[in-house]
Amino acid sequence: MTADAWDRCDAPRKLLEWVRRRGSDRRFRLFACAFWRWAEANDGEPPPAAARALQFAESWAESGVPPDGYPAGFPGWHPLLARTGFDAASWSVRGSPACGRAWIGEAEQAQQLALIREVFGNPFRRLALAPAWQSETVLALARGIYADRAFDRLPILADALQDAGCADADALAHCRGPEPHVRGCWVVDMVLGKE
C-alpha cells in the first residue's frame, strides 16, 4: 500500500489489517469506542448501559488494563469488550448481531474510514514532532482538547502549532478539517506523546 492508496481505500477492514502490527492496543480500542459512540448517537440517545460500556472501554484504552467488573446492565458480548484492541476494532467493522448491528452499511463504512484516518493518520506520511512545536501554549491546548473532548478547538491548536514553527500541511489541514475528531486524534496524540 502507498500513501495515496491509503487515502483512496474504501474498505475499513483493509486499512485495519494494514495498521494491525503498527497500531497500539489503545488506538484500536479508541477507534472502536469512537465508532460505537457515533453509532449509538446516530440511533438516538444512547441507553445508559451503552454509555457505561463506552466509559469502561475508554478507561481500558487509556490505562491498558480492563477495569474491574463488567459494565452494569450491559447485555452480553459487545465488540467494545473484546480481549484486544485490534479485536474490538475488527469486530466493529464487521458488525455484531449482539449489539444490534448485524450488518455494516455504507454510512457506517464511511464513518469507519473517517475514524480510522482520524486515529491512525496516514502511516505513509509519518510526521516527526519537532521539540519546538511543544510550546507551553501547544501543550496546554492539546491537553485541554483531550481532557474535555473539545475538538472544536483543533483549529486553534493548528494556529498554535504553526506559530511554534510547524509547517506540516497534513497536520495543519487535519486540525482545520471537517473530519470527525475524537479521542485518539493522531495530531493531539502526537503532541501529547501518546501511542
N, C-alpha and C positions, 0 to 999 in steps of 0.2 A: 504494500500500500504506500501511497505517496501523500504529501500534504494536500494536494488538490483532490485526490481520490477520497481522502478523509472528509473534506468539505462537501463533496458531492454525494457521498454514500447515503442511501436512503433505507438502510437496513440496520436497526439498532443492535441486533444480535451480532452482526459482523463487527461493528465498532467495539462492542464489549469484548468480543473474542480478541480483537487486536490489542486492547489495553490490558487483557487478563493478567499478564505477567509484569506489567509496568505500573498498574494501579494499586493503590493501597486498599486494605480492607475498609478503612474509613471512607475513602472516596466512593467505593462501590456501594457501601451501605447508605451514604448520604444521597447518592443518586436514587436509590430505591425509595428512600424517605421522601425526596422531592417529588418523585413520580406519584407516589400514593397520596401525598398531601394534595397535589393537583387533582388527582382522580377523585378523591373524596370531596374536595371543594367543588369540582365540576358536577358532581352528582347532587349537590345541595349542601346543607350544613352537615359536617362530619359528625357521626354519632360519637358520644363520649368514649366508647371503647376504642374506636379508631384513633381518636386523639391521644388516648393513653398509649396505644401501641406505637404511634409515631414518636411520642416522647421517649418511650422505652428504647426504640431503635436508634434514635438520635443520641441518647445517652450512651448507648453501646458503641456507636460510631466514634464518639468523642473520647471515651475512656478506653476503648479496646476490650472491655470486659462486659459481658451481659449483666444488667442489673439483677439484683435478687428478685426472685418471684417471676410470675407471668403477668402480663398486663391484665388487671382485673376486668372481668366482663368481656374479655376478648374471646370470641368463639373459634375454637380450633386453630388450625395452622394458617399462617399467612406468610408471604414472601419476606415481609419485614423481619420475621423472627427466624429466618434461615441461619444455619450454623456459621456460614462465612458471608462476608460482604459480597463476594462475587456471586454466590448462590442467591443472595437476596436480589441482586441486580438482574441476574439471569432469569430467575423465576418471574421477576416483574415484567420483563419484556415479552415473556411467553404468555402471561395471563395466568389466572388461577381461579378455578371454579369455587374454591373455598372462600374467596373474598369477593365473589360476585362479578368477577371479570374473567370468564372462561375464554374470552377471545380479546384480541387487541386489534382495534380498528385503525383507520387512517389518522384520526385525531390523536389517538393515544400514541401511535408511532411517531407522528410529527413532534409531539411533546417530548417523547423519549429521546429523539435525536437531538432536540434543542438542549435538553437537560444533560445528556452525555457530553455534548460540546461545552456546556456551561461548567461542568465539574472537572472534566479532563482536559479542556482546551484542545489544541491540535498538537498531538505528540510529535509531529514532524516539524513543528515551529517552536521548539522549546526556547524559553527566554531565561537568560541568566540574570538574576537580580543583582543590580549594582548596589553596593552598600550605601552610596549617596542617596538612593531612592528611598531608603528607610529613614526619612527625616522624622522628626517628632510629630509633625503635622500628618504625614502619611500614615505613620503607625497608629496615631490616635483615631484617625478616620477609619482605618481598616478594622481596628478593634471595635469601634462603635457600630460599624456596619454589621460585623459578625455577631456581636452580642445581642444587638437589638433587631436583627434581621431587617435593617434599614437600607435595603438595596436601592432605594430611591436616591441615596447619597453617593452611588457609584460614579456619576459624572463629576462630582466634587472630588472624589478620590483620583479620577483621571487628571483633573486640573492640578491637584497637589503632586501627583507623580510627574507630570510634565514640568512643573515648577522645580522639582528636585532633579531634573535632568533626563527623565525617561522620554525617549523619542520612539519607543516601540509602537508601531501603528496597530498591531494586533491587540496589545494590552489596552491601549487607549480607546480603540474602537469598541472593544468588548465592554469596557466600563460605560461608554456613552451609548451603547447599542440597546435595542429593544428586547434582546434575548430575555428569556425568563431567568431571573437571577435568584439564586438560592444559596443556602449554607453549603459551603464546599466550592464556591466560585473560585476558579483557578487563579484569578488575579489576586483576590483577597487572601487566599491561602498562600500564594507566593510571597506576598508582602509580610504575612504573619509567620512564615516559615513552617506552615502545616503541610503534612503529606497525607 
